[in-house]
Amino acid sequence: MRKGLVSVCLTALALTAMPPVYAEPTQADIDRGKELAFSRKDGNCLACHKIDDGQLTGTVGPELADMKSRYPDRDILFKRIWDETQFNPVTVMPPFGRNMILNEEQINRIVDYLYTL
């Protein structure tokens, strides 16, 4: 009985320690992410960041390019959009997730798009 319990506990621990698995985004996911990133009422990334085909881009934040190599860990990029204050307490970037400006699914779509840059 005790051996079985230990096995169950070890299995549960192993499962919780695994990073999330992301399905390959569809073109529709990527298009939705771009739409959110470029939208002046949703993500509004262009207000602060230069993006290759964006218009009227800002210069407050870094250019959004080469994102997969800059952020090989997708979770870190997600967390930075969710709440950049975790990484830089004096940032001007809004905590999009923490302040409920964007939800998890919307931020994931933006990350899908950013990973194409």
TORVO-786405 format. One record per residue: x, y, z of N, C-alpha, C, CB in turn; residue number from 1. Coordinates in nm, 4 decimals. Glycine has a CB too. Example, Ala and Ser with C-alpha at 12.3 -4.5 7.8 and 13.67 -1.06 7.14 Angstrom:
! residues 2
{nx: 1.3190, ny: -0.5690, nz: 0.7800, cax: 1.2300, cay: -0.4500, caz: 0.7800, cx: 1.3200, cy: -0.3300, cz: 0.7800, cbx: 1.1308, cby: -0.4473, cbz: 0.9046, n: 1}
{nx: 1.2850, ny: -0.2250, nz: 0.7080, cax: 1.3670, cay: -0.1060, caz: 0.7140, cx: 1.2900, cy: 0.0030, cz: 0.7870, cbx: 1.4084, cby: -0.0598, cbz: 0.5725, n: 2}
! end
This chain:
! residues 117
{nx: 0.0830, ny: -0.1180, nz: 0.0000, cax: 0.0000, cay: 0.0000, caz: 0.0000, cx: 0.0883, cy: 0.1255, cz: 0.0000, cbx: -0.0949, cby: -0.0008, cbz: 0.1214, n: 1}
{nx: 0.1863, ny: 0.1287, nz: 0.0844, cax: 0.2723, cay: 0.2451, caz: 0.0953, cx: 0.3521, cy: 0.2665, cz: -0.0330, cbx: 0.3665, cby: 0.2304, cbz: 0.2142, n: 2}
{nx: 0.3972, ny: 0.1586, nz: -0.0951, cax: 0.4724, cay: 0.1670, caz: -0.2188, cx: 0.3874, cy: 0.2315, cz: -0.3290, cbx: 0.5201, cby: 0.0273, cbz: -0.2619, n: 3}
{nx: 0.2595, ny: 0.1968, nz: -0.3348, cax: 0.1690, cay: 0.2534, caz: -0.4337, cx: 0.1479, cy: 0.4019, cz: -0.4136, cbx: 0.0368, cby: 0.1824, cbz: -0.4294, n: 4}
{nx: 0.1372, ny: 0.4429, nz: -0.2891, cax: 0.1177, cay: 0.5841, caz: -0.2574, cx: 0.2398, cy: 0.6655, cz: -0.2981, cbx: 0.0891, cby: 0.6023, cbz: -0.1077, n: 5}
{nx: 0.3584, ny: 0.6133, nz: -0.2718, cax: 0.4815, cay: 0.6813, caz: -0.3098, cx: 0.4878, cy: 0.6947, cz: -0.4612, cbx: 0.6050, cby: 0.6055, cbz: -0.2568, n: 6}
{nx: 0.4503, ny: 0.5906, nz: -0.5328, cax: 0.4503, cay: 0.5937, caz: -0.6783, cx: 0.3533, cy: 0.6984, cz: -0.7315, cbx: 0.4148, cby: 0.4565, cbz: -0.7338, n: 7}
{nx: 0.2352, ny: 0.7064, nz: -0.6733, cax: 0.1357, cay: 0.8055, caz: -0.7141, cx: 0.1878, cy: 0.9463, cz: -0.6873, cbx: 0.0020, cby: 0.7824, cbz: -0.6401, n: 8}
{nx: 0.2485, ny: 0.9667, nz: -0.5715, cax: 0.3029, cay: 1.0988, caz: -0.5368, cx: 0.4150, cy: 1.1387, cz: -0.6318, cbx: 0.3543, cby: 1.0993, cbz: -0.3920, n: 9}
{nx: 0.5051, ny: 1.0468, nz: -0.6630, cax: 0.6143, cay: 1.0775, caz: -0.7550, cx: 0.5624, cy: 1.1089, cz: -0.8944, cbx: 0.7124, cby: 0.9615, cbz: -0.7612, n: 10}
{nx: 0.4614, ny: 1.0351, nz: -0.9393, cax: 0.4013, cay: 1.0619, caz: -1.0700, cx: 0.3361, cy: 1.1988, cz: -1.0718, cbx: 0.2983, cby: 0.9541, cbz: -1.1054, n: 11}
{nx: 0.2625, ny: 1.2327, nz: -0.9674, cax: 0.1978, cay: 1.3640, caz: -0.9594, cx: 0.3012, cy: 1.4753, cz: -0.9585, cbx: 0.1097, cby: 1.3734, cbz: -0.8342, n: 12}
{nx: 0.4107, ny: 1.4563, nz: -0.8862, cax: 0.5163, cay: 1.5554, caz: -0.8806, cx: 0.5807, cy: 1.5733, cz: -1.0174, cbx: 0.6210, cby: 1.5158, cbz: -0.7771, n: 13}
{nx: 0.6054, ny: 1.4647, nz: -1.0866, cax: 0.6662, cay: 1.4715, caz: -1.2197, cx: 0.5752, cy: 1.5450, cz: -1.3171, cbx: 0.6967, cby: 1.3306, cbz: -1.2724, n: 14}
{nx: 0.4459, ny: 1.5210, nz: -1.3090, cax: 0.3518, cay: 1.5858, caz: -1.3992, cx: 0.3428, cy: 1.7355, cz: -1.3738, cbx: 0.2150, cby: 1.5230, cbz: -1.3855, n: 15}
{nx: 0.3484, ny: 1.7766, nz: -1.2482, cax: 0.3386, cay: 1.9191, caz: -1.2183, cx: 0.4673, cy: 1.9924, cz: -1.2526, cbx: 0.3047, cby: 1.9399, cbz: -1.0717, n: 16}
{nx: 0.5791, ny: 1.9228, nz: -1.2611, cax: 0.7067, cay: 1.9862, caz: -1.2911, cx: 0.7288, cy: 2.0027, cz: -1.4410, cbx: 0.8198, cby: 1.9058, cbz: -1.2313, n: 17}
{nx: 0.6457, ny: 1.9404, nz: -1.5235, cax: 0.6628, cay: 1.9475, caz: -1.6678, cx: 0.6162, cy: 2.0831, cz: -1.7202, cbx: 0.5858, cby: 1.8337, cbz: -1.7369, n: 18}
{nx: 0.6920, ny: 2.1420, nz: -1.8127, cax: 0.6477, cay: 2.2692, caz: -1.8708, cx: 0.5252, cy: 2.2459, cz: -1.9584, cbx: 0.7616, cby: 2.3353, cbz: -1.9533, n: 19}
{nx: 0.4432, ny: 2.3491, nz: -1.9767, cax: 0.3256, cay: 2.3324, caz: -2.0598, cx: 0.3647, cy: 2.3018, cz: -2.2035, cbx: 0.2385, cby: 2.4567, cbz: -2.0540, n: 20}
{nx: 0.2839, ny: 2.2251, nz: -2.2704, cax: 0.3070, cay: 2.1908, caz: -2.4101, cx: 0.2136, cy: 2.2758, cz: -2.4945, cbx: 0.2845, cby: 2.0379, cbz: -2.4366, n: 21}
{nx: 0.2694, ny: 2.3423, nz: -2.5934, cax: 0.1890, cay: 2.4288, caz: -2.6793, cx: 0.1684, cy: 2.3615, cz: -2.8134, cbx: 0.2558, cby: 2.5668, cbz: -2.6975, n: 22}
{nx: 0.0454, ny: 2.3657, nz: -2.8592, cax: 0.0163, cay: 2.3151, caz: -2.9925, cx: 0.0697, cy: 2.4164, cz: -3.0935, cbx: -0.1374, cby: 2.2901, cbz: -3.0122, n: 23}
{nx: 0.1106, ny: 2.3678, nz: -3.2066, cax: 0.1560, cay: 2.4564, caz: -3.3132, cx: 0.0411, cy: 2.5493, cz: -3.3512, cbx: 0.2058, cby: 2.3751, cbz: -3.4371, n: 24}
{nx: 0.0647, ny: 2.6807, nz: -3.3496, cax: -0.0451, cay: 2.7727, caz: -3.3801, cx: -0.0889, cy: 2.7618, cz: -3.5262, cbx: -0.0034, cby: 2.9166, cbz: -3.3490, n: 25}
{nx: -0.2156, ny: 2.7824, nz: -3.5472, cax: -0.2683, cay: 2.7852, caz: -3.6832, cx: -0.2452, cy: 2.9243, cz: -3.7415, cbx: -0.4200, cby: 2.7477, cbz: -3.6858, n: 26}
{nx: -0.2646, ny: 2.9378, nz: -3.8704, cax: -0.2527, cay: 3.0700, caz: -3.9322, cx: -0.3572, cy: 3.1647, cz: -3.8743, cbx: -0.2682, cby: 3.0602, cbz: -4.0857, n: 27}
{nx: -0.4749, ny: 3.1103, nz: -3.8411, cax: -0.5801, cay: 3.1922, caz: -3.7797, cx: -0.5351, cy: 3.2443, cz: -3.6429, cbx: -0.7109, cby: 3.1105, cbz: -3.7653, n: 28}
{nx: -0.4633, ny: 3.1621, nz: -3.5643, cax: -0.4102, cay: 3.2056, caz: -3.4339, cx: -0.3110, cy: 3.3202, cz: -3.4533, cbx: -0.3417, cby: 3.0871, cbz: -3.3597, n: 29}
{nx: -0.2227, ny: 3.3050, nz: -3.5506, cax: -0.1204, cay: 3.4065, caz: -3.5778, cx: -0.1860, cy: 3.5365, cz: -3.6253, cbx: -0.0194, cby: 3.3551, cbz: -3.6839, n: 30}
{nx: -0.2839, ny: 3.5232, nz: -3.7151, cax: -0.3544, cay: 3.6419, caz: -3.7656, cx: -0.4267, cy: 3.7143, cz: -3.6524, cbx: -0.4550, cby: 3.6025, cbz: -3.8756, n: 31}
{nx: -0.4882, ny: 3.6378, nz: -3.5626, cax: -0.5581, cay: 3.6981, caz: -3.4483, cx: -0.4580, cy: 3.7699, cz: -3.3566, cbx: -0.6365, cby: 3.5895, cbz: -3.3685, n: 32}
{nx: -0.3410, ny: 3.7105, nz: -3.3371, cax: -0.2382, cay: 3.7735, caz: -3.2554, cx: -0.1908, cy: 3.9044, cz: -3.3149, cbx: -0.1212, cby: 3.6803, cbz: -3.2378, n: 33}
{nx: -0.1725, ny: 3.9069, nz: -3.4459, cax: -0.1314, cay: 4.0315, caz: -3.5119, cx: -0.2411, cy: 4.1362, cz: -3.4976, cbx: -0.0993, cby: 4.0069, cbz: -3.6618, n: 34}
{nx: -0.3640, ny: 4.0941, nz: -3.5171, cax: -0.4775, cay: 4.1856, caz: -3.5031, cx: -0.4796, cy: 4.2481, cz: -3.3631, cbx: -0.6104, cby: 4.1113, cbz: -3.5304, n: 35}
{nx: -0.4595, ny: 4.1660, nz: -3.2608, cax: -0.4576, cay: 4.2163, caz: -3.1227, cx: -0.3387, cy: 4.3097, cz: -3.0986, cbx: -0.4527, cby: 4.0991, cbz: -3.0234, n: 36}
{nx: -0.2218, ny: 4.2709, nz: -3.1485, cax: -0.1008, cay: 4.3511, caz: -3.1281, cx: -0.1123, cy: 4.4875, cz: -3.1964, cbx: 0.0222, cby: 4.2761, cbz: -3.1811, n: 37}
{nx: -0.1762, ny: 4.4925, nz: -3.3134, cax: -0.1866, cay: 4.6162, caz: -3.3898, cx: -0.3080, cy: 4.6991, cz: -3.3496, cbx: -0.1928, cby: 4.5852, cbz: -3.5374, n: 38}
{nx: -0.4032, ny: 4.6400, nz: -3.2799, cax: -0.5256, cay: 4.7102, caz: -3.2426, cx: -0.4961, cy: 4.8219, cz: -3.1438, cbx: -0.6272, cby: 4.6129, cbz: -3.1830, n: 39}
{nx: -0.5433, ny: 4.9407, nz: -3.1728, cax: -0.5201, cay: 5.0548, caz: -3.0839, cx: -0.6058, cy: 5.0460, cz: -2.9581, cbx: -0.5490, cby: 5.1858, cbz: -3.1573, n: 40}
{nx: -0.7063, ny: 4.9569, nz: -2.9565, cax: -0.7898, cay: 4.9450, caz: -2.8365, cx: -0.7611, cy: 4.8174, cz: -2.7569, cbx: -0.9364, cby: 4.9485, cbz: -2.8754, n: 41}
{nx: -0.6844, ny: 4.7261, nz: -2.8112, cax: -0.6535, cay: 4.6011, caz: -2.7395, cx: -0.5083, cy: 4.6013, cz: -2.6949, cbx: -0.6818, cby: 4.4772, cbz: -2.8287, n: 42}
{nx: -0.4224, ny: 4.5305, nz: -2.7664, cax: -0.2824, cay: 4.5206, caz: -2.7273, cx: -0.2073, cy: 4.6516, cz: -2.7425, cbx: -0.2145, cby: 4.4145, cbz: -2.8080, n: 43}
{nx: -0.2312, ny: 4.7202, nz: -2.8547, cax: -0.1703, cay: 4.8495, caz: -2.8811, cx: -0.0180, cy: 4.8453, cz: -2.8714, cbx: -0.2247, cby: 4.9522, cbz: -2.7851, n: 44}
{nx: 0.0423, ny: 4.7358, nz: -2.9151, cax: 0.1877, cay: 4.7213, caz: -2.9095, cx: 0.2583, cy: 4.8302, cz: -2.9890, cbx: 0.2290, cby: 4.5846, cbz: -2.9615, n: 45}
{nx: 0.1940, ny: 4.8770, nz: -3.0967, cax: 0.2562, cay: 4.9774, caz: -3.1829, cx: 0.2731, cy: 5.1128, cz: -3.1137, cbx: 0.1740, cby: 4.9948, cbz: -3.3084, n: 46}
{nx: 0.2009, ny: 5.1357, nz: -3.0059, cax: 0.2154, cay: 5.2625, caz: -2.9349, cx: 0.3580, cy: 5.2789, cz: -2.8816, cbx: 0.1139, cby: 5.2711, cbz: -2.8193, n: 47}
{nx: 0.4231, ny: 5.1681, nz: -2.8495, cax: 0.5568, cay: 5.1740, caz: -2.7892, cx: 0.6650, cy: 5.1009, cz: -2.8675, cbx: 0.5513, cby: 5.1179, cbz: -2.6519, n: 48}
{nx: 0.6247, ny: 5.0068, nz: -2.9537, cax: 0.7228, cay: 4.9212, caz: -3.0203, cx: 0.7169, cy: 4.9354, cz: -3.1717, cbx: 0.7008, cby: 4.7761, cbz: -2.9815, n: 49}
{nx: 0.8339, ny: 4.9288, nz: -3.2344, cax: 0.8402, cay: 4.9193, caz: -3.3801, cx: 0.8196, cy: 4.7725, cz: -3.4162, cbx: 0.9775, cby: 4.9746, cbz: -3.4368, n: 50}
{nx: 0.7287, ny: 4.7492, nz: -3.5084, cax: 0.7057, cay: 4.6157, caz: -3.5629, cx: 0.7159, cy: 4.6309, cz: -3.7136, cbx: 0.5650, cby: 4.5552, cbz: -3.5184, n: 51}
{nx: 0.7802, ny: 4.5371, nz: -3.7786, cax: 0.8172, cay: 4.5453, caz: -3.9188, cx: 0.7119, cy: 4.6105, cz: -4.0092, cbx: 0.8461, cby: 4.4093, cbz: -3.9685, n: 52}
{nx: 0.5904, ny: 4.5616, nz: -4.0115, cax: 0.4918, cay: 4.6184, caz: -4.1038, cx: 0.3880, cy: 4.7057, cz: -4.0336, cbx: 0.4217, cby: 4.5073, cbz: -4.1782, n: 53}
{nx: 0.4191, ny: 4.7518, nz: -3.9138, cax: 0.3291, cay: 4.8403, caz: -3.8408, cx: 0.3433, cy: 4.9846, cz: -3.8867, cbx: 0.3554, cby: 4.8306, cbz: -3.6917, n: 54}
{nx: 0.2374, ny: 5.0615, nz: -3.8670, cax: 0.2389, cay: 5.2027, caz: -3.9042, cx: 0.2253, cy: 5.2877, cz: -3.7788, cbx: 0.1256, cby: 5.2351, cbz: -4.0051, n: 55}
{nx: 0.2864, ny: 5.4033, nz: -3.7811, cax: 0.2848, cay: 5.4950, caz: -3.6674, cx: 0.3344, cy: 5.4258, cz: -3.5407, cbx: 0.1434, cby: 5.5505, cbz: -3.6456, n: 56}
{nx: 0.4525, ny: 5.3674, nz: -3.5504, cax: 0.5072, cay: 5.2902, caz: -3.4382, cx: 0.5755, cy: 5.3806, cz: -3.3362, cbx: 0.6063, cby: 5.1853, cbz: -3.4893, n: 57}
{nx: 0.5824, ny: 5.3316, nz: -3.2145, cax: 0.6484, cay: 5.4039, caz: -3.1067, cx: 0.7940, cy: 5.3651, cz: -3.0950, cbx: 0.5777, cby: 5.3791, cbz: -2.9756, n: 58}
{nx: 0.8645, ny: 5.4367, nz: -3.0091, cax: 1.0066, cay: 5.4101, caz: -2.9877, cx: 1.0404, cy: 5.3965, cz: -2.8395, cbx: 1.0903, cby: 5.5209, cbz: -3.0496, n: 59}
{nx: 0.9387, ny: 5.3905, nz: -2.7543, cax: 0.9610, cay: 5.3792, caz: -2.6102, cx: 1.0179, cy: 5.2420, cz: -2.5759, cbx: 0.8299, cby: 5.4037, cbz: -2.5327, n: 60}
{nx: 0.9609, ny: 5.1361, nz: -2.6357, cax: 1.0055, cay: 4.9997, caz: -2.6098, cx: 1.0963, cy: 4.9504, cz: -2.7207, cbx: 0.8861, cby: 4.9064, cbz: -2.5947, n: 61}
{nx: 1.1578, ny: 4.8353, nz: -2.7000, cax: 1.2469, cay: 4.7799, caz: -2.8025, cx: 1.1685, cy: 4.7348, cz: -2.9253, cbx: 1.3273, cby: 4.6621, cbz: -2.7456, n: 62}
{nx: 1.2378, ny: 4.7302, nz: -3.0383, cax: 1.1771, cay: 4.6791, caz: -3.1608, cx: 1.1389, cy: 4.5326, cz: -3.1396, cbx: 1.2741, cby: 4.6947, cbz: -3.2823, n: 63}
{nx: 1.0218, ny: 4.4954, nz: -3.1876, cax: 0.9772, cay: 4.3566, caz: -3.1760, cx: 1.0180, cy: 4.2830, cz: -3.3033, cbx: 0.8218, cby: 4.3479, cbz: -3.1527, n: 64}
{nx: 1.1342, ny: 4.2205, nz: -3.2971, cax: 1.1914, cay: 4.1465, caz: -3.4088, cx: 1.2741, cy: 4.0326, cz: -3.3528, cbx: 1.2774, cby: 4.2386, cbz: -3.5003, n: 65}
{nx: 1.2876, ny: 3.9257, nz: -3.4317, cax: 1.3721, cay: 3.8118, caz: -3.3930, cx: 1.3315, cy: 3.7564, cz: -3.2556, cbx: 1.5208, cby: 3.8538, cbz: -3.3912, n: 66}
{nx: 1.2025, ny: 3.7475, nz: -3.2346, cax: 1.1495, cay: 3.7173, caz: -3.1016, cx: 1.1801, cy: 3.5758, cz: -3.0529, cbx: 1.0018, cby: 3.7380, cbz: -3.1014, n: 67}
{nx: 1.1780, ny: 3.4768, nz: -3.1430, cax: 1.2058, cay: 3.3390, caz: -3.0991, cx: 1.3471, cy: 3.3245, cz: -3.0450, cbx: 1.1849, cby: 3.2412, cbz: -3.2147, n: 68}
{nx: 1.4425, ny: 3.3914, nz: -3.1073, cax: 1.5792, cay: 3.3780, caz: -3.0569, cx: 1.6004, cy: 3.4661, cz: -2.9331, cbx: 1.6810, cby: 3.4152, cbz: -3.1670, n: 69}
{nx: 1.5300, ny: 3.5789, nz: -2.9238, cax: 1.5413, cay: 3.6634, caz: -2.8048, cx: 1.4723, cy: 3.6002, cz: -2.6847, cbx: 1.4822, cby: 3.8014, cbz: -2.8319, n: 70}
{nx: 1.3632, ny: 3.5283, nz: -2.7107, cax: 1.2860, cay: 3.4636, caz: -2.6034, cx: 1.2617, cy: 3.3173, cz: -2.6402, cbx: 1.1499, cby: 3.5377, cbz: -2.5793, n: 71}
{nx: 1.3647, ny: 3.2336, nz: -2.6319, cax: 1.3447, cay: 3.0927, caz: -2.6670, cx: 1.2463, cy: 3.0223, cz: -2.5727, cbx: 1.4783, cby: 3.0197, cbz: -2.6653, n: 72}
{nx: 1.2320, ny: 3.0741, nz: -2.4522, cax: 1.1342, cay: 3.0189, caz: -2.3578, cx: 1.0048, cy: 3.0984, cz: -2.3728, cbx: 1.1875, cby: 3.0244, cbz: -2.2091, n: 73}
{nx: 0.9087, ny: 3.0373, nz: -2.4369, cax: 0.7802, cay: 3.1022, caz: -2.4654, cx: 0.7152, cy: 3.1555, cz: -2.3372, cbx: 0.6850, cby: 3.0034, cbz: -2.5356, n: 74}
{nx: 0.7271, ny: 3.0810, nz: -2.2280, cax: 0.6646, cay: 3.1218, caz: -2.1014, cx: 0.7185, cy: 3.2559, cz: -2.0513, cbx: 0.6869, cby: 3.0144, cbz: -1.9950, n: 75}
{nx: 0.8464, ny: 3.2813, nz: -2.0733, cax: 0.9048, cay: 3.4084, caz: -2.0295, cx: 0.8435, cy: 3.5235, cz: -2.1088, cbx: 1.0592, cby: 3.4070, cbz: -2.0464, n: 76}
{nx: 0.8312, ny: 3.5076, nz: -2.2391, cax: 0.7695, cay: 3.6130, caz: -2.3199, cx: 0.6254, cy: 3.6353, cz: -2.2775, cbx: 0.7757, cby: 3.5777, cbz: -2.4692, n: 77}
{nx: 0.5515, ny: 3.5259, nz: -2.2533, cax: 0.4130, cay: 3.5376, caz: -2.2062, cx: 0.4096, cy: 3.6167, cz: -2.0749, cbx: 0.3490, cby: 3.3964, cbz: -2.1868, n: 78}
{nx: 0.4965, ny: 3.5802, nz: -1.9809, cax: 0.4984, cay: 3.6467, caz: -1.8497, cx: 0.5346, cy: 3.7941, cz: -1.8605, cbx: 0.5966, cby: 3.5768, cbz: -1.7569, n: 79}
{nx: 0.6209, ny: 3.8277, nz: -1.9562, cax: 0.6594, cay: 3.9684, caz: -1.9733, cx: 0.5414, cy: 4.0506, cz: -2.0228, cbx: 0.7776, cby: 3.9811, cbz: -2.0713, n: 80}
{nx: 0.4593, ny: 3.9920, nz: -2.1087, cax: 0.3405, cay: 4.0628, caz: -2.1555, cx: 0.2354, cy: 4.0640, cz: -2.0451, cbx: 0.2841, cby: 3.9972, cbz: -2.2841, n: 81}
{nx: 0.2222, ny: 3.9537, nz: -1.9735, cax: 0.1246, cay: 3.9447, caz: -1.8645, cx: 0.1500, cy: 4.0531, cz: -1.7590, cbx: 0.1299, cby: 3.8048, cbz: -1.7993, n: 82}
{nx: 0.2788, ny: 4.0638, nz: -1.7175, cax: 0.3126, cay: 4.1627, caz: -1.6151, cx: 0.4625, cy: 4.1896, cz: -1.6171, cbx: 0.2679, cby: 4.1144, cbz: -1.4747, n: 83}
{nx: 0.5035, ny: 4.2865, nz: -1.6973, cax: 0.6454, cay: 4.3207, caz: -1.7115, cx: 0.7063, cy: 4.3685, cz: -1.5806, cbx: 0.6630, cby: 4.4276, cbz: -1.8178, n: 84}
{nx: 0.6231, ny: 4.4144, nz: -1.4872, cax: 0.6773, cay: 4.4625, caz: -1.3595, cx: 0.7458, cy: 4.3514, cz: -1.2803, cbx: 0.5662, cby: 4.5240, cbz: -1.2754, n: 85}
{nx: 0.7186, ny: 4.2250, nz: -1.3130, cax: 0.7890, cay: 4.1137, caz: -1.2482, cx: 0.9374, cy: 4.1157, cz: -1.2840, cbx: 0.7263, cby: 3.9787, cbz: -1.2890, n: 86}
{nx: 0.9692, ny: 4.1696, nz: -1.4011, cax: 1.1067, cay: 4.1717, caz: -1.4505, cx: 1.1698, cy: 4.3104, cz: -1.4349, cbx: 1.1106, cby: 4.1287, cbz: -1.5974, n: 87}
{nx: 1.0867, ny: 4.4141, nz: -1.4463, cax: 1.1343, cay: 4.5514, caz: -1.4392, cx: 1.0299, cy: 4.6352, cz: -1.3661, cbx: 1.1627, cby: 4.6088, cbz: -1.5814, n: 88}
{nx: 1.0488, ny: 4.6571, nz: -1.2369, cax: 0.9479, cay: 4.7272, caz: -1.1569, cx: 0.9198, cy: 4.8701, cz: -1.2014, cbx: 0.9906, cby: 4.7290, cbz: -1.0147, n: 89}
{nx: 1.0104, ny: 4.9331, nz: -1.2759, cax: 0.9886, cay: 5.0713, caz: -1.3185, cx: 0.9513, cy: 5.0817, cz: -1.4671, cbx: 1.1135, cby: 5.1538, cbz: -1.2910, n: 90}
{nx: 0.9064, ny: 4.9738, nz: -1.5248, cax: 0.8690, cay: 4.9736, caz: -1.6655, cx: 0.7491, cy: 5.0637, cz: -1.6919, cbx: 0.8387, cby: 4.8323, cbz: -1.7112, n: 91}
{nx: 0.7389, ny: 5.1120, nz: -1.8138, cax: 0.6190, cay: 5.1859, caz: -1.8547, cx: 0.5198, cy: 5.0942, cz: -1.9251, cbx: 0.6567, cby: 5.3031, cbz: -1.9466, n: 92}
{nx: 0.5606, ny: 4.9692, nz: -1.9483, cax: 0.4712, cay: 4.8739, caz: -2.0153, cx: 0.3592, cy: 4.8335, cz: -1.9191, cbx: 0.5502, cby: 4.7477, cbz: -2.0641, n: 93}
{nx: 0.2357, ny: 4.8448, nz: -1.9644, cax: 0.1242, cay: 4.8061, caz: -1.8772, cx: 0.1252, cy: 4.6560, cz: -1.8483, cbx: -0.0094, cby: 4.8460, cbz: -1.9409, n: 94}
{nx: 0.0850, ny: 4.6149, nz: -1.7294, cax: 0.0706, cay: 4.4716, caz: -1.6990, cx: -0.0605, cy: 4.4205, cz: -1.7607, cbx: 0.0727, cby: 4.4462, cbz: -1.5431, n: 95}
{nx: -0.0541, ny: 4.3836, nz: -1.8882, cax: -0.1734, cay: 4.3511, caz: -1.9655, cx: -0.2601, cy: 4.2428, cz: -1.9025, cbx: -0.1337, cby: 4.3084, cbz: -2.1024, n: 96}
{nx: -0.1989, ny: 4.1383, nz: -1.8524, cax: -0.2761, cay: 4.0304, caz: -1.7913, cx: -0.3211, cy: 4.0642, cz: -1.6508, cbx: -0.1953, cby: 3.9036, cbz: -1.7891, n: 97}
{nx: -0.2284, ny: 4.1101, nz: -1.5697, cax: -0.2607, cay: 4.1426, caz: -1.4307, cx: -0.3715, cy: 4.2473, cz: -1.4216, cbx: -0.1360, cby: 4.1926, cbz: -1.3581, n: 98}
{nx: -0.3706, ny: 4.3440, nz: -1.5122, cax: -0.4730, cay: 4.4486, caz: -1.5112, cx: -0.5948, cy: 4.4133, cz: -1.5965, cbx: -0.4134, cby: 4.5787, cbz: -1.5598, n: 99}
{nx: -0.6002, ny: 4.2914, nz: -1.6440, cax: -0.7125, cay: 4.2405, caz: -1.7224, cx: -0.7400, cy: 4.3230, cz: -1.8482, cbx: -0.8365, cby: 4.2367, cbz: -1.6369, n: 100}
{nx: -0.6343, ny: 4.3752, nz: -1.9081, cax: -0.6452, cay: 4.4428, caz: -2.0374, cx: -0.6589, cy: 4.3364, cz: -2.1453, cbx: -0.5213, cby: 4.5352, cbz: -2.0647, n: 101}
{nx: -0.5815, ny: 4.2295, nz: -2.1314, cax: -0.5876, cay: 4.1134, caz: -2.2201, cx: -0.5971, cy: 3.9881, cz: -2.1342, cbx: -0.4630, cby: 4.1072, cbz: -2.3149, n: 102}
{nx: -0.6668, ny: 3.8857, nz: -2.1866, cax: -0.6749, cay: 3.7593, caz: -2.1137, cx: -0.5651, cy: 3.6641, cz: -2.1612, cbx: -0.8143, cby: 3.6946, cbz: -2.1319, n: 103}
{nx: -0.5556, ny: 3.5489, nz: -2.0978, cax: -0.4515, cay: 3.4510, caz: -2.1307, cx: -0.4516, cy: 3.4124, cz: -2.2772, cbx: -0.4685, cby: 3.3274, cbz: -2.0468, n: 104}
{nx: -0.5709, ny: 3.3841, nz: -2.3291, cax: -0.5814, cay: 3.3406, caz: -2.4689, cx: -0.5341, cy: 3.4504, cz: -2.5630, cbx: -0.7262, cby: 3.3008, cbz: -2.5026, n: 105}
{nx: -0.5697, ny: 3.5745, nz: -2.5350, cax: -0.5267, cay: 3.6854, caz: -2.6195, cx: -0.3747, cy: 3.7031, cz: -2.6145, cbx: -0.5963, cby: 3.8149, cbz: -2.5764, n: 106}
{nx: -0.3174, ny: 3.6922, nz: -2.4976, cax: -0.1715, cay: 3.7041, caz: -2.4860, cx: -0.1032, cy: 3.5886, cz: -2.5583, cbx: -0.1283, cby: 3.7072, cbz: -2.3375, n: 107}
{nx: -0.1583, ny: 3.4689, nz: -2.5490, cax: -0.1015, cay: 3.3560, caz: -2.6229, cx: -0.1074, cy: 3.3793, cz: -2.7730, cbx: -0.1750, cby: 3.2271, cbz: -2.5877, n: 108}
{nx: -0.2137, ny: 3.4394, nz: -2.8220, cax: -0.2232, cay: 3.4679, caz: -2.9658, cx: -0.1179, cy: 3.5719, cz: -3.0053, cbx: -0.3661, cby: 3.5182, cbz: -3.0030, n: 109}
{nx: -0.0970, ny: 3.6722, nz: -2.9211, cax: 0.0056, cay: 3.7729, caz: -2.9492, cx: 0.1436, cy: 3.7071, cz: -2.9520, cbx: 0.0018, cby: 3.8867, cbz: -2.8435, n: 110}
{nx: 0.1694, ny: 3.6174, nz: -2.8582, cax: 0.2976, cay: 3.5457, caz: -2.8590, cx: 0.3105, cy: 3.4627, cz: -2.9865, cbx: 0.3105, cby: 3.4548, cbz: -2.7339, n: 111}
{nx: 0.2009, ny: 3.3970, nz: -3.0294, cax: 0.2052, cay: 3.3217, caz: -3.1562, cx: 0.2504, cy: 3.4121, cz: -3.2688, cbx: 0.0671, cby: 3.2605, cbz: -3.1894, n: 112}
{nx: 0.1936, ny: 3.5325, nz: -3.2752, cax: 0.2302, cay: 3.6281, caz: -3.3791, cx: 0.3760, cy: 3.6745, cz: -3.3619, cbx: 0.1344, cby: 3.7492, cbz: -3.3760, n: 113}
{nx: 0.4121, ny: 3.7136, nz: -3.2418, cax: 0.5481, cay: 3.7639, caz: -3.2189, cx: 0.6541, cy: 3.6608, cz: -3.2568, cbx: 0.5655, cby: 3.8041, cbz: -3.0727, n: 114}
{nx: 0.6229, ny: 3.5337, nz: -3.2399, cax: 0.7180, cay: 3.4291, caz: -3.2765, cx: 0.7367, cy: 3.4157, cz: -3.4271, cbx: 0.6731, cby: 3.2974, cbz: -3.2198, n: 115}
{nx: 0.6551, ny: 3.4853, nz: -3.5076, cax: 0.6763, cay: 3.4846, caz: -3.6524, cx: 0.7698, cy: 3.5983, cz: -3.6936, cbx: 0.5416, cby: 3.4964, cbz: -3.7268, n: 116}
{nx: 0.7980, ny: 3.6886, nz: -3.6018, cax: 0.8831, cay: 3.8054, caz: -3.6359, cx: 1.0305, cy: 3.7705, cz: -3.6246, cbx: 0.8511, cby: 3.9256, cbz: -3.5437, n: 117}
! end
